[in-house]
Amino acid sequence: MIPDLLSFFCFGFCADQRNVTEQGSLPKPSLGAWPSSVAPAGSNVTLRCWTPARGVHFALRKGGAALELPQSPGSPEGPGEFHLADLQIRNAGEYTCEYYRQASPDTRSQPSDVLLLLVTGHLPKPSLKTHQNHKVFARGNLTLQCEKPDATTQPTMFALLKAGASAPMQLRSPEQNRAQFSLQDLAVGDAGSYSCVYYQTRAPFLASQPSNHLEIWVMGDYTTGNLVRLCLAAVVMVIVGAFLAEAWYSHTAPPQGPR
Ligand SMILES: *[C@@H]1O[C@H](CO)[C@@H](O)[C@H](O)[C@H]1NC(C)=O
Protein backbone atom coordinates (compact mmCIF):
# COMPACT_ATOMS: atom_id res chain seq x y z
CA MET A 1 0.00 0.00 0.00
CA ILE A 2 2.63 2.49 1.05
CA PRO A 3 5.01 1.68 -1.86
CA ASP A 4 2.02 2.00 -4.18
CA LEU A 5 1.20 5.39 -2.78
CA LEU A 6 4.82 6.42 -3.05
CA SER A 7 5.08 5.34 -6.62
CA PHE A 8 1.79 7.10 -7.31
CA PHE A 9 3.11 10.39 -5.94
CA CYS A 10 6.54 9.78 -7.40
CA PHE A 11 5.28 8.94 -10.85
CA GLY A 12 6.50 11.62 -13.16
CA PHE A 13 7.82 13.90 -10.50
CA CYS A 14 10.63 11.69 -9.20
CA ALA A 15 11.57 10.55 -12.70
CA ASP A 16 11.79 14.17 -13.83
CA GLN A 17 13.83 15.04 -10.78
CA ARG A 18 16.31 12.24 -11.50
CA ASN A 19 16.71 13.33 -15.12
CA VAL A 20 17.30 16.91 -14.10
CA THR A 21 20.06 15.98 -11.65
CA GLU A 22 21.73 13.50 -14.01
CA GLN A 23 21.91 15.93 -16.89
CA GLY A 24 22.04 19.09 -14.85
CA SER A 25 24.98 18.02 -12.68
CA LEU A 26 27.34 18.04 -15.67
CA PRO A 27 26.30 21.05 -17.78
CA LYS A 28 28.19 21.73 -20.98
CA PRO A 29 31.60 23.41 -20.63
CA SER A 30 32.89 26.22 -22.84
CA LEU A 31 35.94 25.88 -25.07
CA GLY A 32 38.21 28.75 -26.11
CA ALA A 33 41.61 29.17 -27.78
CA TRP A 34 44.46 31.44 -26.63
CA PRO A 35 45.88 33.66 -27.94
CA SER A 36 43.39 33.04 -30.79
CA SER A 37 41.43 30.35 -32.63
CA VAL A 38 42.90 31.73 -35.88
CA ALA A 39 46.66 31.29 -35.59
CA PRO A 40 49.62 31.12 -38.00
CA ALA A 41 51.36 27.82 -38.79
CA GLY A 42 54.28 27.27 -36.43
CA SER A 43 52.75 29.17 -33.53
CA ASN A 44 51.54 27.77 -30.19
CA VAL A 45 47.92 27.71 -29.12
CA THR A 46 46.31 26.66 -25.85
CA LEU A 47 42.78 25.25 -25.88
CA ARG A 48 40.99 25.89 -22.59
CA CYS A 49 37.93 23.95 -21.48
CA TRP A 50 36.07 25.73 -18.71
CA THR A 51 33.31 24.64 -16.37
CA PRO A 52 32.14 25.83 -12.95
CA ALA A 53 32.27 22.19 -11.73
CA ARG A 54 35.35 21.49 -9.58
CA GLY A 55 37.76 18.54 -9.42
CA VAL A 56 36.81 17.10 -12.82
CA HIS A 57 38.85 15.63 -15.68
CA PHE A 58 38.71 17.03 -19.19
CA ALA A 59 38.79 15.33 -22.58
CA LEU A 60 39.19 16.88 -26.01
CA ARG A 61 37.65 15.74 -29.29
CA LYS A 62 38.48 16.77 -32.85
CA GLY A 63 35.90 16.12 -35.54
CA GLY A 64 34.02 14.00 -32.99
CA ALA A 65 36.97 11.62 -32.37
CA ALA A 66 38.70 11.48 -28.99
CA LEU A 67 42.16 13.04 -29.10
CA GLU A 68 45.20 11.45 -27.54
CA LEU A 69 46.36 14.87 -26.43
CA PRO A 70 47.28 14.83 -22.76
CA GLN A 71 45.75 17.49 -20.59
CA SER A 72 48.50 19.84 -19.47
CA PRO A 73 49.10 19.79 -15.73
CA GLY A 74 47.41 22.71 -14.06
CA SER A 75 45.71 23.33 -10.78
CA PRO A 76 42.94 20.76 -10.23
CA GLU A 77 40.52 23.65 -9.68
CA GLY A 78 41.38 25.42 -12.94
CA PRO A 79 40.14 24.92 -16.50
CA GLY A 80 41.38 21.99 -18.58
CA GLU A 81 44.29 23.13 -20.74
CA PHE A 82 45.59 21.47 -23.90
CA HIS A 83 48.71 22.91 -25.51
CA LEU A 84 49.21 22.66 -29.24
CA ALA A 85 52.82 23.58 -30.05
CA ASP A 86 54.19 24.34 -33.53
CA LEU A 87 50.76 24.39 -35.22
CA GLN A 88 50.46 22.42 -38.45
CA ILE A 89 47.62 22.33 -40.95
CA ARG A 90 46.58 18.92 -39.55
CA ASN A 91 45.74 20.68 -36.25
CA ALA A 92 43.02 22.74 -37.99
CA GLY A 93 39.51 21.49 -37.39
CA GLU A 94 36.43 21.39 -35.22
CA TYR A 95 37.14 20.79 -31.53
CA THR A 96 34.81 20.09 -28.61
CA CYS A 97 35.60 19.28 -25.01
CA GLU A 98 33.80 17.48 -22.23
CA TYR A 99 34.53 16.51 -18.65
CA TYR A 100 33.79 13.72 -16.19
CA ARG A 101 34.31 12.84 -12.57
CA GLN A 102 37.10 10.37 -11.89
CA ALA A 103 34.72 8.15 -9.92
CA SER A 104 32.44 7.72 -12.98
CA PRO A 105 34.51 8.21 -16.16
CA ASP A 106 31.70 6.83 -18.32
CA THR A 107 29.32 9.62 -17.35
CA ARG A 108 30.41 12.45 -19.59
CA SER A 109 29.17 16.02 -19.56
CA GLN A 110 27.40 17.46 -22.57
CA PRO A 111 30.00 18.47 -25.20
CA SER A 112 30.97 22.14 -25.48
CA ASP A 113 30.00 24.19 -28.51
CA VAL A 114 32.26 23.54 -31.50
CA LEU A 115 35.44 25.59 -31.72
CA LEU A 116 36.90 25.87 -35.22
CA LEU A 117 40.68 26.14 -35.02
CA LEU A 118 42.19 27.65 -38.18
CA VAL A 119 45.87 27.52 -39.09
CA THR A 120 46.62 30.39 -41.45
CA GLY A 121 49.10 30.65 -44.30
CA HIS A 122 48.01 27.95 -46.76
CA LEU A 123 46.03 30.00 -49.29
CA PRO A 124 46.89 33.34 -50.99
CA LYS A 125 46.39 36.49 -48.96
CA PRO A 126 43.11 38.44 -49.33
CA SER A 127 42.84 42.23 -49.15
CA LEU A 128 40.80 44.22 -46.65
CA LYS A 129 39.54 47.70 -47.47
CA THR A 130 36.79 50.20 -46.82
CA HIS A 131 35.42 52.93 -49.04
CA GLN A 132 34.73 55.06 -45.98
CA ASN A 133 37.00 57.05 -43.69
CA HIS A 134 38.98 54.92 -41.20
CA LYS A 135 38.18 57.52 -38.55
CA VAL A 136 34.61 57.07 -37.39
CA PHE A 137 32.60 58.83 -34.69
CA ALA A 138 31.27 56.73 -31.84
CA ARG A 139 27.87 55.19 -32.69
CA GLY A 140 28.78 55.39 -36.39
CA ASN A 141 28.88 52.49 -38.87
CA LEU A 142 31.61 51.17 -41.11
CA THR A 143 31.60 48.57 -43.89
CA LEU A 144 34.74 46.55 -44.54
CA GLN A 145 35.26 44.43 -47.63
CA CYS A 146 37.49 41.36 -47.75
CA GLU A 147 38.42 40.10 -51.19
CA LYS A 148 40.35 36.97 -52.13
CA PRO A 149 42.71 37.06 -55.11
CA ASP A 150 41.18 34.22 -57.13
CA ALA A 151 37.61 33.13 -57.76
CA THR A 152 37.98 29.45 -56.83
CA THR A 153 34.66 27.71 -56.48
CA GLN A 154 35.55 25.84 -53.30
CA PRO A 155 33.15 26.51 -50.46
CA THR A 156 34.82 29.14 -48.33
CA MET A 157 33.90 31.46 -45.51
CA PHE A 158 35.40 34.79 -44.59
CA ALA A 159 36.36 35.82 -41.06
CA LEU A 160 37.01 39.32 -39.76
CA LEU A 161 39.80 39.36 -37.17
CA LYS A 162 40.79 41.99 -34.66
CA ALA A 163 44.29 42.10 -33.15
CA GLY A 164 44.14 40.93 -29.53
CA ALA A 165 40.76 39.16 -29.87
CA SER A 166 40.76 35.39 -29.22
CA ALA A 167 38.03 34.64 -31.79
CA PRO A 168 36.89 36.12 -35.12
CA MET A 169 34.69 39.21 -34.78
CA GLN A 170 32.37 38.16 -37.63
CA LEU A 171 31.96 35.32 -40.14
CA ARG A 172 30.41 35.82 -43.59
CA SER A 173 29.71 33.66 -46.60
CA PRO A 174 31.14 35.24 -49.72
CA GLU A 175 29.37 36.81 -52.68
CA GLN A 176 31.64 35.65 -55.52
CA ASN A 177 35.16 36.29 -54.26
CA ARG A 178 34.45 38.86 -51.57
CA ALA A 179 32.53 39.37 -48.34
CA GLN A 180 31.25 42.51 -46.65
CA PHE A 181 31.52 43.03 -42.91
CA SER A 182 29.32 45.65 -41.35
CA LEU A 183 30.49 47.23 -38.09
CA GLN A 184 27.55 48.99 -36.50
CA ASP A 185 27.04 51.33 -33.58
CA LEU A 186 30.80 51.55 -33.05
CA ALA A 187 32.14 52.19 -29.56
CA VAL A 188 35.56 53.57 -28.66
CA GLY A 189 36.57 50.00 -27.66
CA ASP A 190 35.99 48.82 -31.27
CA ALA A 191 38.99 50.86 -32.43
CA GLY A 192 41.96 48.71 -33.39
CA SER A 193 43.75 46.77 -36.04
CA TYR A 194 41.51 44.59 -38.25
CA SER A 195 42.41 41.94 -40.81
CA CYS A 196 40.56 39.11 -42.56
CA VAL A 197 41.10 35.54 -43.74
CA TYR A 198 39.10 33.10 -45.84
CA TYR A 199 39.00 29.37 -45.15
CA GLN A 200 37.56 26.08 -46.35
CA THR A 201 34.38 25.02 -44.57
CA ARG A 202 35.36 21.33 -44.74
CA ALA A 203 38.46 19.27 -43.87
CA PRO A 204 41.33 20.00 -44.22
CA PHE A 205 40.05 23.51 -43.33
CA LEU A 206 42.85 25.29 -45.22
CA ALA A 207 42.99 28.99 -44.34
CA SER A 208 44.58 31.91 -46.16
CA GLN A 209 47.29 34.18 -44.92
CA PRO A 210 45.79 37.11 -43.01
CA SER A 211 45.15 40.21 -45.12
CA ASN A 212 46.81 43.57 -44.64
CA HIS A 213 45.89 45.27 -41.35
CA LEU A 214 43.42 48.12 -41.40
CA GLU A 215 43.54 50.60 -38.50
CA ILE A 216 40.11 51.77 -37.39
CA TRP A 217 39.81 54.86 -35.23
CA VAL A 218 36.67 55.58 -33.24
CA MET A 219 36.42 59.10 -31.91
CA GLY A 220 34.42 59.77 -28.78
CA ASP A 221 31.84 62.54 -28.94
CA TYR A 222 34.12 65.09 -27.19
CA THR A 223 32.68 68.26 -28.74
CA THR A 224 29.24 67.86 -27.18
CA GLY A 225 30.80 66.92 -23.85
CA ASN A 226 32.98 70.02 -23.84
CA LEU A 227 30.06 72.31 -24.72
CA VAL A 228 28.04 70.92 -21.81
CA ARG A 229 30.98 71.44 -19.44
CA LEU A 230 31.50 75.02 -20.69
CA CYS A 231 27.81 75.89 -20.15
CA LEU A 232 27.86 74.37 -16.65
CA ALA A 233 30.95 76.40 -15.76
CA ALA A 234 29.28 79.59 -17.03
CA VAL A 235 26.12 78.93 -14.97
CA VAL A 236 28.19 78.27 -11.83
CA MET A 237 30.14 81.52 -12.37
CA VAL A 238 26.92 83.53 -12.75
CA ILE A 239 25.54 82.05 -9.50
CA VAL A 240 28.78 82.68 -7.58
CA GLY A 241 28.88 86.20 -9.02
CA ALA A 242 25.31 86.85 -7.87
CA PHE A 243 26.15 85.65 -4.32
CA LEU A 244 29.27 87.85 -4.22
CA ALA A 245 27.33 90.90 -5.45
CA GLU A 246 24.59 90.24 -2.89
CA ALA A 247 27.19 89.89 -0.07
CA TRP A 248 28.98 93.02 -1.20
CA TYR A 249 25.72 94.98 -1.42
CA SER A 250 24.46 93.95 2.04
CA HIS A 251 27.90 94.68 3.56
CA THR A 252 28.36 98.19 2.14
CA ALA A 253 24.71 99.36 2.09
CA PRO A 254 22.55 97.89 4.84
CA PRO A 255 18.94 97.62 3.81
CA GLN A 256 16.93 100.67 4.71
CA GLY A 257 13.68 98.95 5.35
CA PRO A 258 11.80 95.75 4.83
CA ARG A 259 12.11 94.39 1.29
C1 LIG B 1 56.15 27.05 -28.57
O1 LIG B 1 56.35 26.35 -27.38
C2 LIG B 1 57.61 25.70 -27.27
C3 LIG B 1 57.61 24.92 -25.98
O2 LIG B 1 56.55 24.03 -25.93
C4 LIG B 1 58.71 26.76 -27.31
O3 LIG B 1 59.96 26.13 -27.26
C5 LIG B 1 58.57 27.58 -28.57
O4 LIG B 1 59.51 28.63 -28.54
C6 LIG B 1 57.18 28.15 -28.72
N1 LIG B 1 57.06 28.78 -30.01
C7 LIG B 1 56.57 30.01 -30.18
C8 LIG B 1 56.48 30.50 -31.59
O5 LIG B 1 56.19 30.71 -29.25
The ligand as an SDF file (V2000), in Angstrom:
LIG
                    3D

 14 14  0  0  0  0  0  0  0  0999 V2000
   56.1520   27.0510  -28.5670 C   0  0  0  0  0  0  0  0  0  0  0  0
   56.3490   26.3470  -27.3780 O   0  0  0  0  0  0  0  0  0  0  0  0
   57.6050   25.7010  -27.2730 C   0  0  0  0  0  0  0  0  0  0  0  0
   57.6130   24.9190  -25.9800 C   0  0  0  0  0  0  0  0  0  0  0  0
   56.5530   24.0350  -25.9300 O   0  0  0  0  0  0  0  0  0  0  0  0
   58.7090   26.7570  -27.3080 C   0  0  0  0  0  0  0  0  0  0  0  0
   59.9610   26.1320  -27.2620 O   0  0  0  0  0  0  0  0  0  0  0  0
   58.5720   27.5810  -28.5720 C   0  0  0  0  0  0  0  0  0  0  0  0
   59.5120   28.6310  -28.5390 O   0  0  0  0  0  0  0  0  0  0  0  0
   57.1820   28.1540  -28.7150 C   0  0  0  0  0  0  0  0  0  0  0  0
   57.0560   28.7840  -30.0130 N   0  0  0  0  0  0  0  0  0  0  0  0
   56.5660   30.0140  -30.1820 C   0  0  0  0  0  0  0  0  0  0  0  0
   56.4830   30.4970  -31.5860 C   0  0  0  0  0  0  0  0  0  0  0  0
   56.1870   30.7110  -29.2490 O   0  0  0  0  0  0  0  0  0  0  0  0
  1  2  1  0
  1 10  1  0
  2  3  1  0
  3  4  1  0
  3  6  1  0
  4  5  1  0
  6  7  1  0
  6  8  1  0
  8  9  1  0
  8 10  1  0
 10 11  1  0
 11 12  1  0
 12 13  1  0
 12 14  2  0
M  END
$$$$
